[in-house]
């Protein structure tokens, strides 16, 4: 199986600084993906986030009542509260078979854009988790938003609906493919055009600004319904019902 590339220590420090769980993007993302999972029945079993970083999504989904675990190939530290639920310094397919065989849904969130062979990676992942019937994938969207941020974090590309659909189509039926953070798209487009670059340090909000970030997070959740007609977003999310070979003798 093609391995997911791992961030170096500096990239983790800048991309996932302590306190990032209070950033509007992180909070909105947890709630948006929770909604997608609920809408497709994936909440009924165990979830595994592959390439979970410091485990912010795992923590967020667990707080919303889902049995989510995570695995991260980089040997990083996670908070004490997550040590039981996140394995680091190990690839997903190297987890013990008894852990892989009870997973019902796979979450691959902002991972495949880093890979030279994303399709091979996903196929190997699906094979390593034989009970998984649902795959949730997110990726950065639209090459018109390409900037120094993508280069610094090792992105190979930004996706559109066609390119993501082509990579996921062979894995099963795509049940949902939609943009996220629609209104944020225009701000990012303007920043890239005017400044030509983005900050690469995802600075967490101060304690005083956390209430504002909570409000912003609620807006980005609401806009997924209010602006459903808008085909643009800074991210794309897809839910796939995985195609499984029939058991022999059946």
C-alpha positions in Angstrom: 0.0 0.0 0.0 1.3 3.4 -0.9 2.2 5.2 2.3 0.8 8.6 3.3 3.5 11.2 3.5 4.1 12.5 7.0 4.6 16.1 8.1 7.9 17.1 9.6 8.0 18.6 13.1 7.9 22.2 11.9 4.9 21.5 9.6 2.9 19.9 12.5 3.8 22.9 14.8 2.5 25.4 12.2 -0.4 23.4 10.9 -1.7 22.0 14.1 -0.7 24.3 17.0 -2.1 23.8 20.4 -5.5 25.4 20.7 -6.4 24.8 17.0 -9.5 22.9 18.2 -11.0 26.4 19.0 -10.5 27.8 15.5 -13.6 28.3 13.5 -12.4 26.0 10.7 -11.8 23.1 13.0 -15.1 23.5 14.9 -17.1 23.9 11.7 -15.3 21.0 10.0 -16.2 18.6 12.9 -19.9 19.6 12.7 -20.1 19.5 8.9 -18.5 16.0 8.7 -20.6 14.8 11.6 -23.7 15.8 9.7 -22.5 13.9 6.6 -21.8 10.8 8.6 -25.2 10.9 10.2 -26.8 11.4 6.9 -25.4 8.1 5.6 -25.6 5.8 8.5 -21.9 5.7 9.3 -22.5 6.7 12.9 -23.8 3.2 13.7 -20.3 1.6 14.0 -16.7 2.4 14.6 -14.9 5.1 12.6 -11.2 5.3 11.9 -9.6 8.5 10.8 -6.4 7.7 8.8 -3.8 10.5 9.0 -5.5 12.1 12.0 -2.7 14.5 13.0 -3.1 15.5 16.6 -6.6 14.0 16.8 -8.7 17.1 16.7 -11.4 15.5 14.5 -11.3 12.3 16.6 -11.9 14.3 19.7 -14.6 16.4 18.2 -16.6 13.4 16.8 -16.2 11.5 20.1 -17.7 14.5 21.9 -20.6 14.3 19.5 -21.2 10.7 20.4 -19.5 8.8 17.7 -17.0 5.9 18.3 -14.2 7.5 16.4 -10.5 6.3 16.6 -7.5 7.6 14.7 -4.1 6.6 13.4 -1.2 8.8 12.4 2.0 7.6 10.7 4.1 10.5 12.2 5.4 9.8 15.7 3.7 12.8 17.3 2.2 13.3 20.7 -1.5 13.6 21.4 -3.3 14.9 24.4 -3.6 12.5 27.4 -7.4 12.2 26.9 -6.8 10.9 23.3 -4.0 8.4 24.0 -6.5 5.5 24.3 -8.1 6.4 20.9 -5.3 7.6 18.7 -2.2 5.5 17.6 0.8 7.4 16.3 4.0 6.4 14.6 2.3 3.6 12.7 0.6 3.2 9.4 -3.0 2.2 9.2 -2.5 -1.1 7.6 0.0 -2.0 10.4 -2.6 -1.8 13.1 -3.5 -5.2 14.6 -6.0 -7.1 12.5 -8.5 -7.2 15.4 -8.6 -3.4 15.4 -8.9 -3.1 11.6 -11.7 -5.7 11.3 -14.1 -3.8 13.5 -14.0 -0.5 11.6 -17.2 0.3 9.7 -16.2 3.7 8.2 -12.9 5.2 7.1 -12.2 8.9 7.3 -9.4 10.2 5.0 -9.4 13.9 5.7 -7.1 16.2 3.7 -4.7 13.4 3.1 -4.8 12.3 -0.6 -3.7 15.7 -1.9 -0.3 14.9 -0.5 0.2 11.7 -2.4 1.7 10.8 -5.8 -0.6 7.7 -6.1 -3.8 8.5 -4.2 -5.9 5.8 -5.9 -3.5 3.1 -5.0 -3.4 4.4 -1.4 -7.2 4.3 -1.1 -7.5 0.9 -2.6 -4.9 -0.5 -0.2 -6.6 1.2 2.7 -10.0 -0.3 1.8 -8.4 -3.7 1.5 -6.8 -3.4 5.0 -10.1 -2.6 6.6 -12.3 -5.4 5.3 -15.5 -4.5 7.3 -15.5 -0.8 6.3 -18.5 0.0 4.1 -18.3 3.8 4.1 -15.5 6.1 3.1 -15.5 9.8 3.9 -12.8 11.9 2.0 -12.1 15.6 2.2 -9.6 17.5 0.0 -8.7 21.2 -0.7 -10.7 22.5 -3.6 -10.0 24.5 -6.8 -6.6 25.1 -8.4 -7.5 28.8 -8.6 -6.9 28.9 -4.9 -3.4 27.4 -5.2 -0.8 29.3 -3.1 2.4 29.1 -1.1 0.3 27.3 1.6 -0.2 24.3 -0.7 3.4 24.2 -1.7 4.6 24.4 2.0 2.4 21.6 3.1 3.3 19.3 0.2 0.0 19.4 -1.7 0.2 17.8 -5.2 -3.0 19.5 -6.4 -6.3 21.0 -5.4 -9.4 19.1 -6.6 -12.6 19.8 -8.4 -15.7 17.6 -8.5 -14.6 15.8 -11.7 -11.0 15.0 -10.5 -12.2 13.8 -7.1 -15.0 11.8 -8.6 -12.6 10.1 -11.0 -10.3 9.0 -8.1 -13.1 7.7 -5.9 -15.5 6.3 -8.5 -13.7 2.9 -8.7 -14.1 2.3 -5.0 -17.9 2.2 -4.9 -20.9 4.5 -5.3 -20.4 8.1 -4.5 -23.4 9.0 -2.4 -22.4 12.7 -1.8 -19.9 15.1 -3.2 -20.2 18.7 -2.1 -18.2 21.8 -1.4 -17.5 23.0 2.1 -16.8 26.6 3.3 -18.5 28.2 0.4 -18.4 31.8 1.5 -14.8 31.5 2.6 -13.9 30.7 -1.1 -14.2 34.4 -2.1 -12.0 35.7 0.7 -9.3 33.2 -0.2 -9.6 34.0 -3.9 -9.1 37.7 -3.2 -6.2 37.1 -0.9 -4.4 34.9 -3.4 -5.0 37.4 -6.2 -4.0 40.5 -4.2 -1.3 39.3 -1.8 -0.2 36.3 -3.9 0.3 34.2 -0.7 -1.3 33.0 2.5 0.0 32.7 6.0 1.4 29.1 6.6 1.0 29.3 10.4 -2.6 28.3 11.4 -2.6 30.5 14.5 -5.2 29.4 17.1 -7.5 32.1 18.4 -6.9 33.8 21.8 -9.3 33.1 24.6 -11.0 36.4 23.9 -11.6 35.6 20.3 -12.9 32.1 20.9 -16.6 33.2 21.1 -16.2 34.9 17.7 -14.7 31.7 16.2 -17.7 29.8 17.6 -20.1 32.1 15.8 -18.1 31.8 12.6 -18.2 28.0 12.9 -22.0 28.1 13.2 -22.2 30.3 10.1 -20.2 27.8 8.0 -22.4 25.0 9.2 -25.5 27.0 8.4 -24.3 28.0 4.9 -24.0 24.4 3.9 -27.8 24.5 3.7 -28.4 28.2 3.0 -25.9 28.4 0.1 -26.4 24.9 -1.2 -26.9 26.3 -4.7 -23.3 27.7 -4.7 -20.9 25.2 -6.4 -17.7 26.7 -4.9 -15.9 26.1 -1.7 -12.4 25.9 -0.2 -12.8 22.2 0.4 -14.6 19.2 -1.1 -16.2 16.3 0.8 -17.3 13.0 -0.6 -19.1 10.0 0.9 -18.5 6.7 -0.8 -20.4 3.4 -0.3 -17.6 1.0 -0.7 -17.8 -1.8 -3.2 -17.0 -5.2 -1.7 -16.4 -8.5 -3.5 -19.0 -11.1 -2.6 -17.9 -13.8 -0.3 -17.0 -17.1 -1.9 -19.7 -19.7 -1.9 -22.5 -17.2 -1.7 
